[in-house]
């Protein structure tokens, strides 16, 4: 992973050649003479409430639709500090804990996974702290998630704008934790740490970003891969926007915290950024899902990959892009949405 981060500058330079022949973002045609343009107003404020029930849709494919109510029952129990929840088997309990890593990060932190058990259709939750500490921990977690999302997303916008704003928020709040990449620290790796401590490695930062997306109603799931030489492992987000899947790499974006260079990537560009071939990818860390069913081939956001930074003109529905120097002589561009 360290080697990969050091290669990002070189990858960007190579990608400039790939993108230099791309067409400019589509602009809306001028209105016919004599016609009046519709009034454009600022969007409504974004109203957010913490959602106790979020689940990447892909987990219902992996484990079956019956996992959804079972997982939500588990969420309610943890968030309310209860010690039991309905669970049919230990196998299902382990599935729920796997999902909770990203879909309820606080549970992944406060449960003693080695002591779980199921008896007569009841799952028992062994916490690593007393009831008062667990209750306070949950409240701190909910408050932190609320704080990050409400600061990042001021207005009700299209999903891709919200996803971009959350990416920028994560990239600006988090640092890459080099010590977290050491084998002896592997048991402490969890998205909860990135949410609460503003640091992490790829698994943690990607999981944090996905949880924020799920909280705002945007479906997303983890995607992991090995480099072509099998020496570098990495994890990022596979995000569903308007029915299409796109790759988003939050940890790479930490290196360029105001950019959109790693937002809305196609499979082709995901492979180029880091040399991760699709045959080495795993969605939701499962071999059940086939990549062809989640292929990212829509180049809708191609102009954004050049953006070193951006601002949003909400009344004109424009992104004003400041471009990486490698794209000279152009220094700015616009993307209409």
C-alpha positions as CSV (number, residue, x, y, z in Angstrom):
1,X,0.0,0.0,0.0
2,X,2.9,2.4,0.7
3,X,4.4,1.6,-2.7
4,X,1.0,2.4,-4.3
5,X,0.6,5.8,-2.7
6,X,4.0,6.8,-3.9
7,X,3.0,5.9,-7.5
8,X,-0.1,8.1,-7.6
9,X,1.7,11.2,-9.0
10,X,3.1,9.0,-11.8
11,X,-0.3,7.4,-12.5
12,X,-1.9,10.9,-12.8
13,X,0.7,11.9,-15.3
14,X,0.1,8.8,-17.4
15,X,-3.6,9.2,-17.1
16,X,-3.3,12.7,-18.6
17,X,-2.4,11.2,-21.9
18,X,-5.4,8.9,-21.7
19,X,-7.8,11.8,-21.0
20,X,-6.2,14.4,-23.3
21,X,-8.3,13.2,-26.2
22,X,-11.6,13.1,-24.3
23,X,-14.4,15.4,-25.2
24,X,-15.4,18.3,-23.0
25,X,-18.3,18.0,-20.6
26,X,-21.7,18.3,-22.2
27,X,-23.2,21.8,-22.0
28,X,-26.9,22.6,-22.3
29,X,-27.9,24.2,-25.6
30,X,-28.9,27.8,-25.6
31,X,-32.6,28.5,-25.3
32,X,-34.4,29.4,-28.6
33,X,-34.8,33.1,-29.3
34,X,-37.8,34.6,-27.6
35,X,-38.2,31.9,-25.1
36,X,-37.7,32.4,-21.4
37,X,-35.4,30.3,-19.3
38,X,-37.0,28.7,-16.3
39,X,-36.2,30.3,-13.0
40,X,-33.4,28.5,-11.2
41,X,-33.4,28.5,-7.5
42,X,-31.1,27.2,-4.8
43,X,-31.9,23.6,-3.7
44,X,-33.6,23.0,-0.4
45,X,-31.5,22.4,2.7
46,X,-30.4,18.8,3.3
47,X,-32.3,17.3,6.3
48,X,-30.5,14.4,7.9
49,X,-31.5,12.1,10.7
50,X,-29.4,9.2,11.8
51,X,-30.7,6.0,10.2
52,X,-30.3,2.9,12.4
53,X,-31.0,0.6,9.5
54,X,-28.6,0.8,6.6
55,X,-27.4,-2.2,4.5
56,X,-25.5,-2.4,1.2
57,X,-27.9,-4.0,-1.2
58,X,-25.3,-6.5,-2.3
59,X,-25.4,-8.3,1.0
60,X,-28.9,-9.5,0.4
61,X,-27.6,-11.1,-2.8
62,X,-24.8,-12.8,-0.9
63,X,-26.7,-14.0,2.1
64,X,-30.3,-13.9,0.9
65,X,-33.1,-11.4,1.5
66,X,-33.8,-12.9,4.9
67,X,-30.6,-11.3,6.2
68,X,-32.0,-7.8,6.1
69,X,-34.6,-8.0,9.0
70,X,-32.2,-10.1,11.0
71,X,-29.4,-7.5,10.6
72,X,-31.8,-4.7,11.5
73,X,-32.8,-6.5,14.6
74,X,-29.2,-6.8,15.5
75,X,-28.7,-3.0,14.8
76,X,-31.6,-2.1,17.1
77,X,-30.2,-4.3,19.9
78,X,-26.7,-2.8,19.7
79,X,-27.9,0.8,19.4
80,X,-30.3,0.3,22.4
81,X,-27.7,-1.5,24.5
82,X,-29.6,-4.8,24.7
83,X,-27.8,-8.1,25.2
84,X,-29.9,-10.3,22.8
85,X,-31.5,-10.3,19.4
86,X,-33.4,-12.9,17.3
87,X,-30.9,-15.0,15.4
88,X,-31.4,-18.5,13.9
89,X,-27.8,-19.8,14.0
90,X,-24.2,-19.1,14.7
91,X,-23.5,-19.0,11.0
92,X,-26.0,-16.2,10.5
93,X,-24.5,-14.4,13.5
94,X,-21.1,-14.4,11.8
95,X,-22.7,-13.1,8.6
96,X,-24.3,-10.3,10.5
97,X,-20.9,-9.4,12.1
98,X,-19.3,-9.4,8.7
99,X,-21.9,-6.9,7.5
100,X,-21.6,-4.8,10.6
101,X,-18.0,-3.9,9.9
102,X,-19.2,-1.4,7.3
103,X,-23.0,-1.1,7.9
104,X,-22.8,-0.6,11.7
105,X,-19.2,0.2,12.5
106,X,-19.8,0.9,16.2
107,X,-21.0,-2.7,16.7
108,X,-17.8,-4.0,15.1
109,X,-15.9,-2.0,17.8
110,X,-17.8,-2.8,21.0
111,X,-18.6,-6.5,20.6
112,X,-16.4,-9.4,21.7
113,X,-16.6,-11.6,18.6
114,X,-14.9,-14.5,20.2
115,X,-17.6,-14.9,22.8
116,X,-20.8,-14.7,20.7
117,X,-23.3,-17.6,21.0
118,X,-26.8,-18.5,19.8
119,X,-29.3,-20.6,21.8
120,X,-32.8,-21.5,20.8
121,X,-33.1,-18.7,18.2
122,X,-31.6,-16.0,20.3
123,X,-28.2,-14.4,19.7
124,X,-26.3,-13.2,22.7
125,X,-24.2,-10.0,22.4
126,X,-21.1,-9.9,24.6
127,X,-19.9,-6.3,24.9
128,X,-16.3,-5.3,25.6
129,X,-17.4,-2.7,28.1
130,X,-20.1,-2.2,30.7
131,X,-23.6,-0.9,29.8
132,X,-23.0,2.7,30.6
133,X,-19.8,2.8,28.6
134,X,-21.5,1.1,25.7
135,X,-24.5,3.5,25.8
136,X,-22.1,6.5,25.8
137,X,-20.1,5.0,23.0
138,X,-23.1,4.6,20.8
139,X,-24.2,8.2,21.4
140,X,-20.8,9.5,20.6
141,X,-20.8,7.5,17.4
142,X,-24.2,8.7,16.3
143,X,-23.3,12.3,17.1
144,X,-20.0,12.0,15.1
145,X,-21.8,10.6,12.1
146,X,-24.4,13.4,12.2
147,X,-21.7,16.0,12.6
148,X,-19.7,14.8,9.5
149,X,-22.7,14.4,7.2
150,X,-24.5,17.6,8.1
151,X,-21.2,19.6,7.7
152,X,-20.4,18.0,4.4
153,X,-23.9,18.1,2.8
154,X,-25.7,21.4,3.1
155,X,-28.3,21.0,0.4
156,X,-30.6,18.3,-1.0
157,X,-28.8,17.6,-4.3
158,X,-28.5,14.8,-6.9
159,X,-26.9,11.7,-5.4
160,X,-23.6,12.2,-7.2
161,X,-23.2,15.7,-5.7
162,X,-23.8,14.3,-2.2
163,X,-21.3,11.5,-2.9
164,X,-18.7,14.0,-4.1
165,X,-19.2,16.2,-1.1
166,X,-18.9,13.3,1.3
167,X,-15.7,12.1,-0.5
168,X,-14.2,15.6,0.0
169,X,-15.2,15.6,3.6
170,X,-13.6,12.3,4.3
171,X,-10.4,13.2,2.4
172,X,-10.1,16.4,4.4
173,X,-10.7,15.0,7.8
174,X,-8.7,11.8,7.6
175,X,-5.0,11.0,7.5
176,X,-3.4,7.8,6.3
177,X,-2.1,5.8,9.2
178,X,1.2,4.2,8.2
179,X,1.4,2.3,11.4
180,X,-2.0,0.7,10.7
181,X,-0.4,-1.1,7.7
182,X,1.8,-3.2,10.0
183,X,0.7,-6.8,10.6
184,X,0.8,-6.5,14.3
185,X,-1.9,-3.8,14.2
186,X,-4.2,-5.7,11.9
187,X,-6.7,-6.5,14.6
188,X,-7.4,-2.8,15.2
189,X,-8.3,-2.1,11.6
190,X,-12.0,-1.0,11.4
191,X,-14.0,1.8,9.8
192,X,-15.1,2.9,13.3
193,X,-11.6,4.1,13.9
194,X,-11.6,6.3,10.8
195,X,-14.9,7.8,11.8
196,X,-14.0,8.6,15.4
197,X,-10.2,9.2,15.1
198,X,-9.9,10.7,11.6
199,X,-7.2,8.2,10.5
200,X,-6.9,4.8,9.0
201,X,-5.8,2.7,6.0
202,X,-7.7,1.9,2.9
203,X,-10.1,-0.6,4.5
204,X,-11.1,1.8,7.2
205,X,-11.4,5.0,5.1
206,X,-13.4,3.1,2.4
207,X,-15.7,1.6,5.0
208,X,-16.2,5.0,6.6
209,X,-17.1,6.6,3.3
210,X,-19.5,3.8,2.4
211,X,-21.3,4.1,5.7
212,X,-21.9,7.9,5.2
213,X,-23.3,7.1,1.7
214,X,-25.6,4.5,3.1
215,X,-26.8,6.9,5.7
216,X,-27.7,9.4,3.0
217,X,-29.6,6.8,1.0
218,X,-26.9,6.0,-1.6
219,X,-26.1,2.4,-2.2
220,X,-22.4,1.4,-2.0
221,X,-20.3,-1.6,-1.1
222,X,-16.6,-2.4,-0.6
223,X,-14.5,-3.5,-3.5
224,X,-11.0,-4.9,-3.0
225,X,-8.2,-6.0,-5.3
226,X,-4.7,-7.2,-5.7
227,X,-2.2,-5.5,-8.0
228,X,-1.1,-7.3,-11.1
229,X,2.1,-8.5,-9.5
230,X,0.0,-9.7,-6.4
231,X,2.2,-7.6,-4.1
232,X,-0.2,-4.8,-3.2
233,X,-3.7,-5.2,-1.7
234,X,-6.2,-2.3,-1.7
235,X,-9.8,-1.5,-0.9
236,X,-12.1,1.2,-2.2
237,X,-15.9,1.9,-2.7
238,X,-18.2,0.6,-5.5
239,X,-21.0,3.2,-5.6
240,X,-24.4,3.0,-7.3
241,X,-25.5,6.3,-8.8
242,X,-28.7,6.5,-10.9
243,X,-28.6,2.7,-11.6
244,X,-24.9,2.6,-12.7
245,X,-21.9,1.5,-10.7
246,X,-18.7,3.6,-10.3
247,X,-15.5,3.2,-8.5
248,X,-14.5,5.8,-5.8
249,X,-11.2,5.6,-4.0
250,X,-11.3,7.6,-0.7
251,X,-7.8,6.7,0.4
252,X,-6.2,7.9,-2.9
253,X,-8.3,11.1,-2.5
254,X,-6.7,11.7,0.9
255,X,-3.5,12.5,-1.1
256,X,-5.4,15.2,-3.0
257,X,-8.2,16.1,-0.6
258,X,-10.1,18.6,-2.7
259,X,-9.9,16.7,-6.0
260,X,-12.3,14.5,-7.9
261,X,-9.5,12.5,-9.7
262,X,-10.6,9.2,-8.0
263,X,-14.4,9.8,-8.1
264,X,-16.8,8.0,-10.5
265,X,-14.1,5.9,-12.2
266,X,-14.9,3.2,-14.8
267,X,-13.4,-0.2,-14.5
268,X,-10.7,0.8,-17.1
269,X,-9.6,3.8,-15.0
270,X,-9.8,1.9,-11.7
271,X,-7.4,-0.6,-13.3
272,X,-5.0,2.1,-14.4
273,X,-4.9,3.8,-11.0
274,X,-2.8,1.4,-9.1
275,X,-2.6,-1.4,-11.7
276,X,-5.5,-3.4,-10.3
277,X,-6.9,-5.8,-13.0
278,X,-10.6,-6.7,-12.7
279,X,-9.9,-10.4,-12.4
280,X,-8.3,-9.7,-9.0
281,X,-11.3,-7.7,-7.6
282,X,-13.7,-8.9,-5.0
283,X,-17.0,-7.1,-4.2
284,X,-18.0,-7.2,-0.6
285,X,-15.1,-9.5,0.0
286,X,-17.2,-12.3,-1.4
287,X,-16.8,-14.7,-4.3
288,X,-20.5,-14.9,-4.7
289,X,-20.9,-11.7,-6.7
290,X,-19.7,-11.7,-10.3
291,X,-17.9,-8.6,-11.6
292,X,-19.9,-8.6,-14.8
293,X,-23.0,-7.9,-12.8
294,X,-21.5,-4.8,-11.3
295,X,-19.4,-3.5,-14.2
296,X,-18.6,0.2,-14.2
297,X,-18.5,1.3,-17.8
298,X,-20.3,4.6,-17.8
299,X,-18.0,7.6,-18.5
300,X,-20.4,10.2,-17.2
301,X,-17.9,11.6,-14.7
302,X,-14.9,11.5,-17.0
303,X,-14.4,15.4,-16.9
304,X,-14.3,15.3,-13.1
305,X,-11.2,13.1,-13.1
306,X,-9.2,16.1,-14.2
307,X,-10.3,18.2,-11.2
308,X,-7.7,19.1,-8.6
309,X,-10.4,21.1,-6.8
310,X,-14.0,22.1,-7.5
311,X,-16.8,24.5,-6.4
312,X,-20.5,24.1,-6.8
313,X,-22.7,26.7,-8.4
314,X,-26.1,25.4,-7.2
315,X,-28.2,28.0,-9.0
316,X,-26.6,27.4,-12.4
317,X,-26.1,23.7,-11.6
318,X,-22.5,23.8,-12.5
319,X,-19.3,22.4,-11.1
320,X,-16.4,24.8,-11.6
321,X,-13.3,22.7,-11.9
322,X,-9.7,23.7,-11.3
323,X,-7.6,21.3,-13.3
324,X,-4.3,19.5,-12.4
325,X,-1.3,21.2,-13.9
326,X,-0.6,18.2,-16.1
327,X,-3.6,19.2,-18.2
328,X,-2.2,22.6,-19.3
329,X,-2.8,24.8,-21.1
330,X,-6.4,24.6,-19.8
331,X,-6.6,25.6,-16.1
332,X,-10.4,25.5,-15.5
333,X,-13.4,23.8,-16.9
334,X,-17.1,23.4,-16.1
335,X,-19.3,20.4,-15.6
336,X,-23.1,20.9,-15.9
337,X,-25.4,18.7,-14.0
